[in-house]
Amino acid sequence: MDYIETWKEVIQKPSDFYRKMPTTGGYAEPLTFAAISYFIYGLLTALFNRGMMGGMYGYGMMGTGRYGLSTSLMVAIMMPIMGIISIIIGAAILYIIYKVLGGKGSYEGTVRFVSYATAVLLLSWIPFIGWIFGFYGIYLYILGGMIVHDVSMVKSAMAVLLPTFLVILLVIIMVVLAGSLAYTMIFPS
């Protein structure tokens, strides 16, 4: 696997990339790609926070000063591990949603398009503009799911955005319940 060439193709020509991406062949190559993306993202984020943010805000957590080099390296090492776990769980959730929406793809195909969508991480760490690349990452998910599961763009967008809306709905419900509980504790009847 040539990481740089794959990265360029995912970022510059995602439609072509996903159309020719095999949906079978094992998990090693796409998860390795994702692990490299997460490692670089973690390293860049940790180094930026260590140097720039530490310098801008003075002291880190608990008044200990800037992040140490060992903390930065630990973040860079932990990022791929947590990223791979999130890909495996997130792909399972997406796979189920795509199946409910009539998708024809496999779980392996879902892991593959989600793994390659991590290419956007190399740009999303950039302060102030990284969020723009986050939206591009959502587009990569929608496009990859549309191609792998052979569904319309609308169904793919629904599959990708549904978990986010469900989490937001759950948070709203929890806030309302907590508020009503607090109200009844403060103003018992």
Backbone hydrogen bonds, N-H to C=O, Kabsch-Sander energy under -0.5 kcal/mol:
donor,donor_aa,acceptor,acceptor_aa,energy
3,Y,1,M,-0.9
6,T,2,D,-2.5
7,W,3,Y,-3.0
8,K,4,I,-2.6
9,E,5,E,-2.2
10,V,6,T,-2.6
11,I,7,W,-2.5
12,Q,8,K,-3.2
13,K,9,E,-2.2
17,F,13,K,-2.6
18,Y,14,P,-3.0
19,R,15,S,-2.0
20,K,16,D,-1.7
21,M,17,F,-1.1
31,L,27,Y,-2.3
32,T,28,A,-2.3
33,F,29,E,-2.3
34,A,30,P,-2.3
35,A,31,L,-2.6
36,I,32,T,-2.4
37,S,33,F,-2.3
38,Y,34,A,-3.0
39,F,35,A,-2.5
40,I,36,I,-2.6
41,Y,37,S,-2.5
42,G,38,Y,-3.0
43,L,39,F,-2.7
44,L,40,I,-2.9
45,T,41,Y,-2.7
46,A,42,G,-2.7
47,L,43,L,-2.8
48,F,44,L,-2.4
49,N,45,T,-2.8
50,R,46,A,-2.4
51,G,47,L,-2.6
52,M,48,F,-1.5
53,M,48,F,-1.6
54,G,49,N,-1.4
55,G,51,G,-1.5
56,M,52,M,-2.3
57,Y,53,M,-2.8
58,G,54,G,-1.0
59,Y,57,Y,-1.7
60,G,65,G,-0.8
63,G,60,G,-1.5
64,T,61,M,-1.5
72,S,68,G,-2.0
73,L,69,L,-2.5
74,M,70,S,-2.1
75,V,71,T,-2.3
76,A,72,S,-2.1
77,I,73,L,-2.1
78,M,74,M,-2.7
79,M,75,V,-2.1
81,I,77,I,-0.8
82,M,78,M,-2.7
83,G,79,M,-2.6
84,I,80,P,-2.7
85,I,81,I,-1.9
86,S,82,M,-2.3
87,I,83,G,-2.2
88,I,84,I,-2.4
89,I,85,I,-2.3
90,G,86,S,-3.0
91,A,87,I,-2.8
92,A,88,I,-1.3
93,I,89,I,-2.1
94,L,90,G,-2.7
95,Y,91,A,-2.8
96,I,92,A,-2.0
97,I,93,I,-2.2
98,Y,94,L,-3.1
99,K,95,Y,-2.4
100,V,96,I,-2.3
101,L,97,I,-1.9
102,G,99,K,-1.5
103,G,98,Y,-3.7
104,K,149,H,-2.3
110,T,106,S,-1.8
111,V,107,Y,-2.6
112,R,108,E,-2.3
113,F,109,G,-2.4
114,V,110,T,-2.3
115,S,111,V,-2.5
116,Y,112,R,-2.3
117,A,113,F,-1.4
118,T,114,V,-0.5
118,T,115,S,-1.2
119,A,116,Y,-1.6
120,V,117,A,-1.5
121,L,118,T,-2.0
122,L,119,A,-1.3
123,L,120,V,-1.7
124,S,120,V,-1.8
125,W,121,L,-0.8
126,I,123,L,-1.2
129,I,126,I,-0.6
129,I,127,P,-1.1
130,G,126,I,-2.0
132,I,129,I,-1.3
133,F,129,I,-0.9
134,G,130,G,-1.4
135,F,131,W,-1.5
136,Y,132,I,-1.4
137,G,133,F,-2.0
138,I,134,G,-1.6
139,Y,135,F,-2.0
140,L,136,Y,-2.3
141,Y,137,G,-2.1
142,I,138,I,-2.6
143,L,139,Y,-3.0
144,G,140,L,-2.7
145,G,141,Y,-2.8
146,M,142,I,-2.3
147,I,143,L,-2.2
148,V,144,G,-2.9
149,H,145,G,-2.3
150,D,146,M,-0.6
151,V,146,M,-1.4
156,S,152,S,-2.3
157,A,153,M,-2.5
158,M,154,V,-2.4
159,A,155,K,-2.5
160,V,156,S,-2.3
161,L,157,A,-2.8
162,L,158,M,-2.3
165,F,161,L,-2.2
166,L,162,L,-2.5
167,V,163,P,-2.2
168,I,164,T,-2.4
169,L,165,F,-2.6
170,L,166,L,-2.5
171,V,167,V,-2.5
172,I,168,I,-2.5
173,I,169,L,-2.5
174,M,170,L,-2.5
175,V,171,V,-2.5
176,V,172,I,-2.6
177,L,173,I,-2.7
178,A,174,M,-2.7
179,G,175,V,-2.7
180,S,176,V,-2.6
181,L,177,L,-2.4
182,A,178,A,-2.6
183,Y,179,G,-2.4
184,T,180,S,-2.3
185,M,181,L,-1.8
186,I,182,A,-2.3
187,F,183,Y,-3.1
